Protein backbone atom coordinates (compact mmCIF):
# COMPACT_ATOMS: atom_id res chain seq x y z
CA UNK A 1 0.00 0.00 0.00
CA UNK A 2 2.79 2.40 0.86
CA UNK A 3 4.78 1.49 -2.26
CA UNK A 4 1.72 2.07 -4.45
CA UNK A 5 1.16 5.51 -2.94
CA UNK A 6 4.83 6.36 -3.54
CA UNK A 7 4.55 5.27 -7.17
CA UNK A 8 1.39 7.34 -7.60
CA UNK A 9 3.10 10.34 -6.00
CA UNK A 10 6.14 10.00 -8.28
CA UNK A 11 3.97 9.71 -11.38
CA UNK A 12 1.94 12.72 -10.24
CA UNK A 13 4.99 14.89 -9.60
CA UNK A 14 6.65 14.05 -12.88
CA UNK A 15 10.30 13.99 -13.90
CA UNK A 16 10.84 17.72 -13.36
CA UNK A 17 9.89 17.61 -9.69
CA UNK A 18 11.98 14.46 -9.16
CA UNK A 19 15.06 16.11 -10.67
CA UNK A 20 14.40 19.25 -8.60
CA UNK A 21 14.36 17.32 -5.31
CA UNK A 22 17.34 15.19 -6.40
CA UNK A 23 19.48 18.25 -7.21
CA UNK A 24 18.26 19.97 -4.04
CA UNK A 25 19.45 16.96 -2.03
CA UNK A 26 22.86 17.02 -3.72
CA UNK A 27 23.22 20.73 -2.94
CA UNK A 28 22.44 20.14 0.75
CA UNK A 29 24.96 17.27 0.87
CA UNK A 30 27.62 19.53 -0.67
CA UNK A 31 26.85 22.25 1.90
CA UNK A 32 27.06 19.83 4.84
CA UNK A 33 30.34 18.30 3.62
CA UNK A 34 31.76 21.77 3.04
CA UNK A 35 30.81 22.90 6.55
CA UNK A 36 32.27 19.71 8.02
CA UNK A 37 35.61 20.34 6.30
CA UNK A 38 35.54 24.03 7.29
CA UNK A 39 34.97 23.16 10.96
CA UNK A 40 37.46 20.31 10.79
CA UNK A 41 40.38 22.45 9.61
PDB file with SEQRES, HELIX, SHEET and CRYST1 records, atoms N, CA, C and O in Angstrom:
SEQRES   1 A   41  UNK UNK UNK UNK UNK UNK UNK UNK UNK UNK UNK UNK UNK          
SEQRES   2 A   41  UNK UNK UNK UNK UNK UNK UNK UNK UNK UNK UNK UNK UNK          
SEQRES   3 A   41  UNK UNK UNK UNK UNK UNK UNK UNK UNK UNK UNK UNK UNK          
SEQRES   4 A   41  UNK UNK                                                      
HELIX    1 AA1 UNK A    2  UNK A   40  1                                  39    
CRYST1    1.000    1.000    1.000  90.00  90.00  90.00 P 1           1          
ATOM      1  N   UNK A   1       0.835  -1.199   0.000  1.00  0.00           N  
ATOM      2  CA  UNK A   1       0.000   0.000   0.000  1.00  0.00           C  
ATOM      3  C   UNK A   1       0.874   1.254   0.000  1.00  0.00           C  
ATOM      4  O   UNK A   1       0.605   2.209  -0.729  1.00  0.00           O  
ATOM      5  N   UNK A   2       1.900   1.241   0.809  1.00  0.00           N  
ATOM      6  CA  UNK A   2       2.788   2.402   0.858  1.00  0.00           C  
ATOM      7  C   UNK A   2       3.549   2.553  -0.456  1.00  0.00           C  
ATOM      8  O   UNK A   2       3.703   3.663  -0.965  1.00  0.00           O  
ATOM      9  N   UNK A   3       4.030   1.421  -1.008  1.00  0.00           N  
ATOM     10  CA  UNK A   3       4.777   1.486  -2.263  1.00  0.00           C  
ATOM     11  C   UNK A   3       3.892   2.006  -3.390  1.00  0.00           C  
ATOM     12  O   UNK A   3       4.351   2.768  -4.240  1.00  0.00           O  
ATOM     13  N   UNK A   4       2.632   1.599  -3.400  1.00  0.00           N  
ATOM     14  CA  UNK A   4       1.724   2.073  -4.447  1.00  0.00           C  
ATOM     15  C   UNK A   4       1.526   3.585  -4.332  1.00  0.00           C  
ATOM     16  O   UNK A   4       1.517   4.294  -5.339  1.00  0.00           O  
ATOM     17  N   UNK A   5       1.367   4.069  -3.107  1.00  0.00           N  
ATOM     18  CA  UNK A   5       1.162   5.507  -2.935  1.00  0.00           C  
ATOM     19  C   UNK A   5       2.420   6.274  -3.380  1.00  0.00           C  
ATOM     20  O   UNK A   5       2.321   7.357  -3.957  1.00  0.00           O  
ATOM     21  N   UNK A   6       3.591   5.706  -3.106  1.00  0.00           N  
ATOM     22  CA  UNK A   6       4.830   6.361  -3.543  1.00  0.00           C  
ATOM     23  C   UNK A   6       4.895   6.405  -5.062  1.00  0.00           C  
ATOM     24  O   UNK A   6       5.275   7.423  -5.641  1.00  0.00           O  
ATOM     25  N   UNK A   7       4.524   5.306  -5.710  1.00  0.00           N  
ATOM     26  CA  UNK A   7       4.549   5.273  -7.166  1.00  0.00           C  
ATOM     27  C   UNK A   7       3.558   6.287  -7.736  1.00  0.00           C  
ATOM     28  O   UNK A   7       3.861   6.977  -8.709  1.00  0.00           O  
ATOM     29  N   UNK A   8       2.386   6.374  -7.133  1.00  0.00           N  
ATOM     30  CA  UNK A   8       1.387   7.345  -7.601  1.00  0.00           C  
ATOM     31  C   UNK A   8       1.911   8.765  -7.408  1.00  0.00           C  
ATOM     32  O   UNK A   8       1.717   9.624  -8.268  1.00  0.00           O  
ATOM     33  N   UNK A   9       2.574   9.010  -6.279  1.00  0.00           N  
ATOM     34  CA  UNK A   9       3.103  10.342  -6.000  1.00  0.00           C  
ATOM     35  C   UNK A   9       4.187  10.703  -7.016  1.00  0.00           C  
ATOM     36  O   UNK A   9       4.228  11.825  -7.520  1.00  0.00           O  
ATOM     37  N   UNK A  10       5.068   9.734  -7.312  1.00  0.00           N  
ATOM     38  CA  UNK A  10       6.143   9.997  -8.279  1.00  0.00           C  
ATOM     39  C   UNK A  10       5.569  10.272  -9.661  1.00  0.00           C  
ATOM     40  O   UNK A  10       6.012  11.190 -10.350  1.00  0.00           O  
ATOM     41  N   UNK A  11       4.587   9.480 -10.064  1.00  0.00           N  
ATOM     42  CA  UNK A  11       3.972   9.707 -11.376  1.00  0.00           C  
ATOM     43  C   UNK A  11       3.266  11.057 -11.407  1.00  0.00           C  
ATOM     44  O   UNK A  11       3.274  11.741 -12.430  1.00  0.00           O  
ATOM     45  N   UNK A  12       2.657  11.441 -10.289  1.00  0.00           N  
ATOM     46  CA  UNK A  12       1.937  12.716 -10.238  1.00  0.00           C  
ATOM     47  C   UNK A  12       2.892  13.903 -10.290  1.00  0.00           C  
ATOM     48  O   UNK A  12       2.601  14.912 -10.931  1.00  0.00           O  
ATOM     49  N   UNK A  13       4.029  13.781  -9.615  1.00  0.00           N  
ATOM     50  CA  UNK A  13       4.987  14.888  -9.603  1.00  0.00           C  
ATOM     51  C   UNK A  13       5.618  15.064 -10.968  1.00  0.00           C  
ATOM     52  O   UNK A  13       5.760  16.185 -11.457  1.00  0.00           O  
ATOM     53  N   UNK A  14       5.999  13.945 -11.585  1.00  0.00           N  
ATOM     54  CA  UNK A  14       6.654  14.051 -12.881  1.00  0.00           C  
ATOM     55  C   UNK A  14       8.161  14.076 -12.744  1.00  0.00           C  
ATOM     56  O   UNK A  14       8.700  14.116 -11.638  1.00  0.00           O  
ATOM     57  N   UNK A  15       8.835  14.051 -13.885  1.00  0.00           N  
ATOM     58  CA  UNK A  15      10.302  13.990 -13.897  1.00  0.00           C  
ATOM     59  C   UNK A  15      10.911  15.297 -13.410  1.00  0.00           C  
ATOM     60  O   UNK A  15      11.938  15.286 -12.732  1.00  0.00           O  
ATOM     61  N   UNK A  16      10.294  16.415 -13.747  1.00  0.00           N  
ATOM     62  CA  UNK A  16      10.837  17.718 -13.358  1.00  0.00           C  
ATOM     63  C   UNK A  16      10.946  17.865 -11.853  1.00  0.00           C  
ATOM     64  O   UNK A  16      11.973  18.306 -11.337  1.00  0.00           O  
ATOM     65  N   UNK A  17       9.885  17.495 -11.149  1.00  0.00           N  
ATOM     66  CA  UNK A  17       9.893  17.608  -9.687  1.00  0.00           C  
ATOM     67  C   UNK A  17      10.909  16.646  -9.093  1.00  0.00           C  
ATOM     68  O   UNK A  17      11.597  16.987  -8.130  1.00  0.00           O  
ATOM     69  N   UNK A  18      11.012  15.437  -9.662  1.00  0.00           N  
ATOM     70  CA  UNK A  18      11.984  14.459  -9.162  1.00  0.00           C  
ATOM     71  C   UNK A  18      13.402  14.996  -9.295  1.00  0.00           C  
ATOM     72  O   UNK A  18      14.192  14.908  -8.356  1.00  0.00           O  
ATOM     73  N   UNK A  19      13.729  15.556 -10.463  1.00  0.00           N  
ATOM     74  CA  UNK A  19      15.063  16.114 -10.669  1.00  0.00           C  
ATOM     75  C   UNK A  19      15.305  17.291  -9.725  1.00  0.00           C  
ATOM     76  O   UNK A  19      16.412  17.468  -9.216  1.00  0.00           O  
ATOM     77  N   UNK A  20      14.262  18.098  -9.494  1.00  0.00           N  
ATOM     78  CA  UNK A  20      14.397  19.245  -8.598  1.00  0.00           C  
ATOM     79  C   UNK A  20      14.791  18.793  -7.201  1.00  0.00           C  
ATOM     80  O   UNK A  20      15.733  19.324  -6.615  1.00  0.00           O  
ATOM     81  N   UNK A  21      14.059  17.797  -6.660  1.00  0.00           N  
ATOM     82  CA  UNK A  21      14.357  17.319  -5.314  1.00  0.00           C  
ATOM     83  C   UNK A  21      15.707  16.616  -5.267  1.00  0.00           C  
ATOM     84  O   UNK A  21      16.423  16.716  -4.270  1.00  0.00           O  
ATOM     85  N   UNK A  22      16.064  15.896  -6.347  1.00  0.00           N  
ATOM     86  CA  UNK A  22      17.342  15.193  -6.405  1.00  0.00           C  
ATOM     87  C   UNK A  22      18.502  16.185  -6.355  1.00  0.00           C  
ATOM     88  O   UNK A  22      19.452  16.003  -5.593  1.00  0.00           O  
ATOM     89  N   UNK A  23      18.418  17.234  -7.171  1.00  0.00           N  
ATOM     90  CA  UNK A  23      19.480  18.249  -7.205  1.00  0.00           C  
ATOM     91  C   UNK A  23      19.516  19.012  -5.879  1.00  0.00           C  
ATOM     92  O   UNK A  23      20.588  19.349  -5.375  1.00  0.00           O  
ATOM     93  N   UNK A  24      18.326  19.281  -5.319  1.00  0.00           N  
ATOM     94  CA  UNK A  24      18.260  19.971  -4.038  1.00  0.00           C  
ATOM     95  C   UNK A  24      18.984  19.160  -2.963  1.00  0.00           C  
ATOM     96  O   UNK A  24      19.704  19.714  -2.132  1.00  0.00           O  
ATOM     97  N   UNK A  25      18.782  17.834  -2.991  1.00  0.00           N  
ATOM     98  CA  UNK A  25      19.454  16.962  -2.028  1.00  0.00           C  
ATOM     99  C   UNK A  25      20.964  16.984  -2.211  1.00  0.00           C  
ATOM    100  O   UNK A  25      21.711  17.010  -1.232  1.00  0.00           O  
ATOM    101  N   UNK A  26      21.419  16.973  -3.468  1.00  0.00           N  
ATOM    102  CA  UNK A  26      22.856  17.018  -3.721  1.00  0.00           C  
ATOM    103  C   UNK A  26      23.456  18.325  -3.216  1.00  0.00           C  
ATOM    104  O   UNK A  26      24.557  18.338  -2.666  1.00  0.00           O  
ATOM    105  N   UNK A  27      22.730  19.422  -3.405  1.00  0.00           N  
ATOM    106  CA  UNK A  27      23.223  20.731  -2.936  1.00  0.00           C  
ATOM    107  C   UNK A  27      23.363  20.722  -1.422  1.00  0.00           C  
ATOM    108  O   UNK A  27      24.369  21.196  -0.895  1.00  0.00           O  
ATOM    109  N   UNK A  28      22.369  20.192  -0.712  1.00  0.00           N  
ATOM    110  CA  UNK A  28      22.444  20.141   0.752  1.00  0.00           C  
ATOM    111  C   UNK A  28      23.598  19.264   1.208  1.00  0.00           C  
ATOM    112  O   UNK A  28      24.281  19.594   2.178  1.00  0.00           O  
ATOM    113  N   UNK A  29      23.828  18.133   0.509  1.00  0.00           N  
ATOM    114  CA  UNK A  29      24.957  17.268   0.867  1.00  0.00           C  
ATOM    115  C   UNK A  29      26.270  18.027   0.683  1.00  0.00           C  
ATOM    116  O   UNK A  29      27.162  17.939   1.527  1.00  0.00           O  
ATOM    117  N   UNK A  30      26.391  18.771  -0.418  1.00  0.00           N  
ATOM    118  CA  UNK A  30      27.616  19.533  -0.670  1.00  0.00           C  
ATOM    119  C   UNK A  30      27.823  20.580   0.424  1.00  0.00           C  
ATOM    120  O   UNK A  30      28.948  20.787   0.878  1.00  0.00           O  
ATOM    121  N   UNK A  31      26.749  21.236   0.846  1.00  0.00           N  
ATOM    122  CA  UNK A  31      26.853  22.252   1.905  1.00  0.00           C  
ATOM    123  C   UNK A  31      27.309  21.618   3.211  1.00  0.00           C  
ATOM    124  O   UNK A  31      28.197  22.143   3.882  1.00  0.00           O  
ATOM    125  N   UNK A  32      26.700  20.480   3.578  1.00  0.00           N  
ATOM    126  CA  UNK A  32      27.063  19.831   4.840  1.00  0.00           C  
ATOM    127  C   UNK A  32      28.504  19.349   4.824  1.00  0.00           C  
ATOM    128  O   UNK A  32      29.216  19.506   5.816  1.00  0.00           O  
ATOM    129  N   UNK A  33      28.955  18.757   3.700  1.00  0.00           N  
ATOM    130  CA  UNK A  33      30.336  18.298   3.618  1.00  0.00           C  
ATOM    131  C   UNK A  33      31.297  19.474   3.654  1.00  0.00           C  
ATOM    132  O   UNK A  33      32.371  19.383   4.249  1.00  0.00           O  
ATOM    133  N   UNK A  34      30.917  20.579   3.021  1.00  0.00           N  
ATOM    134  CA  UNK A  34      31.764  21.772   3.038  1.00  0.00           C  
ATOM    135  C   UNK A  34      31.890  22.340   4.446  1.00  0.00           C  
ATOM    136  O   UNK A  34      32.983  22.716   4.871  1.00  0.00           O  
ATOM    137  N   UNK A  35      30.777  22.403   5.170  1.00  0.00           N  
ATOM    138  CA  UNK A  35      30.806  22.899   6.549  1.00  0.00           C  
ATOM    139  C   UNK A  35      31.640  21.983   7.425  1.00  0.00           C  
ATOM    140  O   UNK A  35      32.391  22.452   8.281  1.00  0.00           O  
ATOM    141  N   UNK A  36      31.512  20.667   7.216  1.00  0.00           N  
ATOM    142  CA  UNK A  36      32.269  19.708   8.019  1.00  0.00           C  
ATOM    143  C   UNK A  36      33.772  19.899   7.810  1.00  0.00           C  
ATOM    144  O   UNK A  36      34.542  19.839   8.769  1.00  0.00           O  
ATOM    145  N   UNK A  37      34.192  20.127   6.569  1.00  0.00           N  
ATOM    146  CA  UNK A  37      35.607  20.344   6.298  1.00  0.00           C  
ATOM    147  C   UNK A  37      36.052  21.694   6.858  1.00  0.00           C  
ATOM    148  O   UNK A  37      37.171  21.819   7.357  1.00  0.00           O  
ATOM    149  N   UNK A  38      35.189  22.700   6.780  1.00  0.00           N  
ATOM    150  CA  UNK A  38      35.540  24.029   7.289  1.00  0.00           C  
ATOM    151  C   UNK A  38      35.742  23.995   8.801  1.00  0.00           C  
ATOM    152  O   UNK A  38      36.676  24.600   9.328  1.00  0.00           O  
ATOM    153  N   UNK A  39      34.850  23.277   9.497  1.00  0.00           N  
ATOM    154  CA  UNK A  39      34.974  23.165  10.962  1.00  0.00           C  
ATOM    155  C   UNK A  39      36.150  22.259  11.326  1.00  0.00           C  
ATOM    156  O   UNK A  39      36.817  22.478  12.337  1.00  0.00           O  
ATOM    157  N   UNK A  40      36.403  21.246  10.504  1.00  0.00           N  
ATOM    158  CA  UNK A  40      37.463  20.305  10.789  1.00  0.00           C  
ATOM    159  C   UNK A  40      38.843  20.923  10.694  1.00  0.00           C  
ATOM    160  O   UNK A  40      39.733  20.548  11.458  1.00  0.00           O  
ATOM    161  N   UNK A  41      39.047  21.853   9.783  1.00  0.00           N  
ATOM    162  CA  UNK A  41      40.376  22.451   9.610  1.00  0.00           C  
ATOM    163  C   UNK A  41      40.615  23.457  10.718  1.00  0.00           C  
ATOM    164  O   UNK A  41      41.675  24.081  10.768  1.00  0.00           O  
TER     165      UNK A  41                                                      
END                                                                             
